Amino acid sequence: MGGAFLLSGLVAAILSAPIFDRVLIYHLAKTVKILLPVLGVMWIGLVFAVKPNNLGGIYAVLVLIASISFILLPVGLELGVEITRNAETSTAVLWSGGNIISFLWVLGVYIPLKGFIHSIVTYSYGCAARSTDRQSASQYA
């Protein structure tokens, strides 16, 4: 899944870069207004796409998420440069801000819920393994 995510995102970025450089150079904010809500809907759709035997649906949603995300990354950096008129500072602030938010997310959300997530995964796989053992044991009895 990671390979499909990266490959589709790179292809979308390669195909959209010349269009933004030559045609849509003054419409970057409109691009963000259109693609960002679509990206949010795709992330919500990924939650509902996770079902047994639905690998194709998950791949489709991930490809759309990657395509939109890889298109929006340079658009966001370019808008930061346009706002500040200083490419180095705006890019450094945006990248650092993203890393700080990721770090705070891990500290604030993932670490407190780590035990809870582990217990759910362990319980789910433990029950599945025991029921499979019972079924295979009943076949030989």
C-alpha positions as CSV (number, residue, x, y, z in Angstrom):
1,M,0.0,0.0,0.0
2,G,2.9,2.4,0.7
3,G,4.3,1.8,-2.7
4,A,1.0,2.6,-4.4
5,F,0.6,5.7,-2.1
6,L,4.1,7.1,-3.1
7,L,4.0,6.2,-6.7
8,S,0.5,7.7,-7.3
9,G,1.5,10.8,-5.4
10,L,4.7,11.3,-7.4
11,V,2.9,10.7,-10.7
12,A,0.3,13.3,-9.7
13,A,2.9,15.8,-8.7
14,I,4.9,15.3,-11.9
15,L,1.8,15.7,-14.0
16,S,0.4,18.7,-12.2
17,A,3.7,20.7,-11.8
18,P,3.8,22.0,-15.4
19,I,0.1,22.9,-15.2
20,F,0.6,25.0,-12.1
21,D,3.7,26.6,-13.5
22,R,2.3,27.7,-16.8
23,V,-1.5,27.9,-16.5
24,L,-2.7,28.1,-12.9
25,I,0.0,30.3,-11.5
26,Y,-2.4,32.9,-10.2
27,H,-5.0,30.4,-9.0
28,L,-3.1,28.6,-6.2
29,A,-5.5,29.7,-3.4
30,K,-8.5,28.5,-5.5
31,T,-6.7,25.1,-5.9
32,V,-6.4,24.9,-2.1
33,K,-10.0,25.8,-1.6
34,I,-11.1,23.1,-3.9
35,L,-8.7,20.3,-3.1
36,L,-8.4,20.6,0.7
37,P,-12.1,19.7,1.4
38,V,-11.8,16.9,-1.0
39,L,-8.8,15.6,0.8
40,G,-10.7,15.8,4.1
41,V,-13.6,13.8,2.7
42,M,-11.1,11.2,1.4
43,W,-9.6,10.7,4.8
44,I,-13.0,10.3,6.3
45,G,-13.8,7.9,3.5
46,L,-10.8,5.8,4.4
47,V,-12.3,5.1,7.8
48,F,-15.4,3.6,6.1
49,A,-13.4,1.8,3.4
50,V,-11.7,-0.5,5.9
51,K,-13.8,-3.6,5.7
52,P,-13.0,-7.3,5.2
53,N,-12.1,-8.2,1.6
54,N,-12.1,-4.5,0.5
55,L,-8.5,-4.1,-0.5
56,G,-9.4,-2.5,-3.9
57,G,-11.5,0.2,-2.1
58,I,-8.7,0.9,0.3
59,Y,-6.2,1.2,-2.6
60,A,-8.5,3.6,-4.5
61,V,-8.9,5.9,-1.5
62,L,-5.2,5.8,-0.7
63,V,-4.3,6.7,-4.3
64,L,-6.7,9.7,-4.2
65,I,-5.3,10.8,-0.9
66,A,-1.7,10.6,-2.1
67,S,-2.5,12.3,-5.4
68,I,-4.2,15.3,-3.7
69,S,-1.6,15.5,-0.9
70,F,1.4,15.5,-3.3
71,I,-0.3,18.2,-5.4
72,L,-1.1,20.4,-2.4
73,L,2.4,20.2,-0.8
74,P,4.2,22.5,-3.4
75,V,1.1,24.7,-3.7
76,G,1.2,25.3,0.1
77,L,4.9,26.0,0.0
78,E,4.4,28.4,-2.9
79,L,1.6,30.2,-1.1
80,G,3.9,30.6,1.9
81,V,6.5,32.2,-0.3
82,E,4.0,34.5,-1.8
83,I,2.7,35.7,1.5
84,T,6.1,36.3,3.2
85,R,8.2,37.2,0.0
86,N,11.0,35.2,1.6
87,A,11.4,31.7,0.3
88,E,13.9,30.4,2.9
89,T,12.1,31.6,6.0
90,S,8.6,30.6,5.0
91,T,9.7,27.1,3.9
92,A,11.6,26.6,7.1
93,V,8.7,27.8,9.2
94,L,6.2,25.6,7.4
95,W,8.4,22.4,7.6
96,S,9.3,23.1,11.2
97,G,5.7,23.7,12.1
98,G,4.6,20.5,10.5
99,N,7.3,18.6,12.5
100,I,6.3,20.2,15.7
101,I,2.6,19.5,15.2
102,S,3.5,15.8,14.4
103,F,5.7,15.6,17.6
104,L,2.9,17.1,19.7
105,W,0.4,14.7,18.2
106,V,2.5,11.7,19.1
107,L,2.9,13.0,22.7
108,G,-0.7,14.1,23.2
109,V,-2.6,11.4,21.4
110,Y,-0.6,8.3,20.5
111,I,1.3,7.7,23.7
112,P,-1.7,8.0,26.1
113,L,-3.7,5.7,23.8
114,K,-0.9,3.2,23.2
115,G,-1.9,0.8,25.9
116,F,-5.6,0.9,24.8
117,I,-4.7,0.3,21.2
118,H,-2.4,-2.6,22.2
119,S,-5.1,-4.2,24.3
120,I,-7.6,-4.0,21.5
121,V,-5.2,-5.6,19.0
122,T,-4.1,-8.2,21.4
123,Y,-7.7,-9.1,22.4
124,S,-8.8,-9.2,18.8
125,Y,-6.0,-11.5,17.6
126,G,-6.2,-13.6,20.7
127,C,-9.9,-14.3,20.3
128,A,-9.4,-15.1,16.6
129,A,-6.6,-17.5,17.3
130,R,-8.5,-19.3,20.1
131,S,-11.6,-19.7,17.9
132,T,-9.5,-21.1,15.1
133,D,-7.8,-23.5,17.4
134,R,-11.2,-24.7,18.7
135,Q,-12.5,-25.2,15.1
136,S,-9.4,-27.1,14.1
137,A,-9.5,-29.2,17.3
138,S,-13.2,-30.1,16.7
139,Q,-12.3,-31.3,13.2
140,Y,-10.0,-34.0,14.5
141,A,-12.2,-35.1,17.4
